[in-house]
């Protein structure tokens, strides 16, 4: 696990990029979703600023805005005639520019590779041949853009996660695999998380993560993974609180609470990677980064 840690502490991921773009006033709706931030210079400056704030907060991995840069999402947005690859390269280019502007040359630039349909609809996952074609296309474009690490994330089926990791590895990039789970600690498809973890590790994933899952369910997942698997694991939970239908994203935990919680997970479950997903601001990541370098209380 030492290959994934810095000074004995977990590698720190960034936080909720889409959440921060919404807080900055950028639209987040179909068909563009987060890629709307790439459509104009003014919007790309907002995106770069968000990246820079996560770097200043202590993120050691910066995730390029490629969550919805897969083939079918870009085609639905009407980019066929303009060429599809430019959006991928633009997203990675903004992340690289942010790293340069922040003076953080050691930061890893990762890219997001999500389900080709919907992160929360396992019933929409297409056939294997379609998955191979589409994940292969994105993997190739990401490598061409200069990405070495791909976060195959928010995967809701073991089948798509395995195929995505296979395609990333076949083009020579590193892969980490993250799963979104239900309150019982299973993938949204009903697949066993432990079985899914074994499948993506066999395909070449270096780290297995739980992401975009609420804090309580995330801990349940981490316990199951650690009980069954000695490989590197990590977590970046969903912190958005929309229980009362209030407009705009609000975090379930404040930065100090988040930092304490994930630092405890890091100690108890020997996390190799830690960060935040939806709702996690640069302030949350700053609290986590500071907490990971402070003594952690003994676990009962």
N, C-alpha and C positions, 0 to 999 in steps of 0.2 A: 504493500500500500504506500510505501515511501515515495514512489514515483508520482503520486498524485497529491502530495502534501507539501507544505512549505514550512520549514522549521517545526515540524510536528503538528501543525494545525491544518485543518481542511483548506483546500482551495476555495476561495470565496467567489461565487458567481455574482452577477448583477441582479437586478430586481425586475419589477413589472414594467417593461418598456411600453407596452400598449397603454397601461394605466397612466403613465407619465405623459404620454402623447395626448391622451384625453384631457388630463389636467391642464395641459398647455393650450387646449382649445382646438386641437386638430380633430377632424371627424373620424369616427371609427364605426363604419357601417358598410354593408354589402354595396357593390361587389369588391370594393378596394380594401376595406378593413385597414390594417396598419400600413399597407403599402401606399396609402394616400399621403403619407409623410415623405414619399420619394418623388412626388409629382411636380414640385416647384422648388427653386432655390431657397425661397423663404422657409418652406416646410423642412427642407433638408437641414437648414441651419438649426431649426428647433430640435430635430432628431439628433444632430451632432451634440447639441447642448445637453440633451438628456444622457447620451452616452458619456460625455465628459463628467457630468455630475456623479454618475455611478462610479467612474474611475476615481474621482476625487474622494468618494466615500470609502474606497478600499477594494473595489472589485478587481479580481485578478484574471477573470475571464469576461470578455465583453461579447455579448451575443448580437450579431448583425440582425437587422430587421428583415429576415427572410421567411418568417413564419407562414405568410400567405403568398410565397413566390413560387409555388408549384405550378405545373403546366395547366391544370384545369382551372385554378383560381385566376391565373393571368389571362387565359382565354375568355373566361366569363367577364373579365374586366375590359375586353375588347382590344387587347394588345397584339393580336395575331399579326396584323399588317405592320406594326412598328417593330416587330421582333420581340421575343419574349425574354431573352437572356439579359437585356440591358437592365431590367429591374433588379435582378440578382446582383449584378455587378455594381449597380448604384448603391444598394444596401450595404454591401461589403465595403465599398469605397468610403461611405460615410463613417463606418466604424473605424476603418484604418485612419481616416483623417482625424477623428476624435482622439484616437490613441496618440497620434503625432502631436496634436495640439496640447494634450494633457502631459506630454513628456513622460509617457509610460511605455517605453519600448519593450519591456518584458511582459506586458499584458498579452495574453492569448486572445486572438480573435476567433471566436466560434461562430457558427451559423445555426439557425433554427431550421429543422426539418420536421414538419408536423404531418399528421394524417392528410392524405390528399383530398379528403372530403371534409369531415367535420370532427373536431377533437372530441365531441361529446356524443357522437352518433355512431356507435360500432355497427349498427345495422346498415350503414351506408358504405362500408368499406368494400371497394370493388374487387374483382377477380385478381388472382396472383399475377397474371401477365400484365394487366394494367398497372398494378403496383410496381412491378419491376421496371417497366418503361418510364413511368413518371418519376420514381425516386432516382433512377439512374440518370435521367436528364438533369435533375436538380443537383445531384452529386457532382456530375461533370462540370456544370456551370460554377458551382461553389469552388471547386479546385482551380478552375481557370481564373477565378476572381482572387485567388490567393488564400483561401481558407484551408487550414490544416485539421481543424477539429469541428465535427458536426454533432450538434445536440439533436439526436433523434428523440423528439420530446412530445409530451402529452399524447402518447400512444394509448389507444383504448382497446387494442387487440394484440395478442402475441404474434399473430400471423403478419400483420403489417409491420410491426416493429422489427421482426426478424428479417423481412425482405428489405426494409429500408437500411438496416445495418449492413446487410450483405452488399447492397449497392454502393454504400459509402466506402466500405473496405475494398471493394473491387477496383475502385478508382484511386486508391492509395491514400485516402484520408482516414484520420482517427475518428472513432465513433463512441459517444456516450449515449445511453438509452434511458429515457425517462417515461414513466407510466402514470396516467391519471387513473385514480381508483375510487371506488365507492366507499361508503361508511363502514363496510364490512372488511375492507382491505383487499378486495378483488378488483381486477380490471373492470371497466364499465361493461365489457362484453360478457363478464362472468368468468373469464379465464383466471386461473390461479396466478397470483403475482410471482410466487416462487418458481413455478414452471416457466412463466414468461421470462423471468430473469435468467434462468438456465438456457433458454432458447437463444436470447440475444448474446449472452456470453459465448455460446458455442459459435455464433455467427461473427464474433470479433469485437463486441462491445467491451470497452475497457472498464467502464463504471456503469452500474445500474442505479437509477435514481427514481424517486417518487416526486412528481411535480404536479402543479395545478390541482392539488388535493388539499382539503382543509386540514388544519393542524392536528386535530384529534385522530383523524383517519390516517394522516401521514405517519404519526407515531406508531399506530397499529401496524402499518406496512413495514416500517423500519424494524420493528421487533420481529416480524415474520421473516424478513430477509436475513437479519443477523442470526436468527436461530437456525436457518437452513443453509447459509451461504457465507463462506469466509472471504469472498471477493470484495473489491472496493464498492461501497455504496454511498449514496448521497441523497439530499433532499432540498427542494425549494418549493415550499408550500404556497397555496393560494390564500391570501389574507383578506380578500374582498368580503365585505359584509353587506349583503343586499336583502337581508331577511325582512325588513319592513318596507321594501320597495322604494326607498328613498333615492332620489336622483343622484347620480355620480358615485364613483367608487369610494368607499370608506373602509379603512383597515379594521380587521377584527382585533388586532393587537397593536399597541403603540410601539415605537422603535425599541424602547428598553425591554418591554415584555418579549418582543420578538427575539432580540439579541440573547436574552437569558434562556428562552426556550430552545433555540437552535443550538446554542452553546452546550446546553445539557444533552441534547441529542448527540452532538459531536462526541462528547465524552462517553455517554452510555452505549451508543451504537457504533462507535469508532467510524464516524463519517469521514470519507475522503474528500467530499465536495459538499458545500452548503451555500445556500443563497435564498432568494425569494422569487415568487412568481407574481401573479396578478395582485395588485394592491400593495406590493412591497416598494417603497420609495427609496431614494438615495439615503434618506435618514435612517431607514430600517437597515440598509446594508452597512452604513457607517457604524450603527450600534452593534451589529453582528460582528463586523471586522474587529472592533475594539474589544468586544467580549471574548472572542476566540483567542485573544492574546492575554487574557486575564485568568487568574485561577478559577477553576470551576468547582462548585461545591460538590461534596461527595453525594452520590446517588444512594438513596435508601434501598 
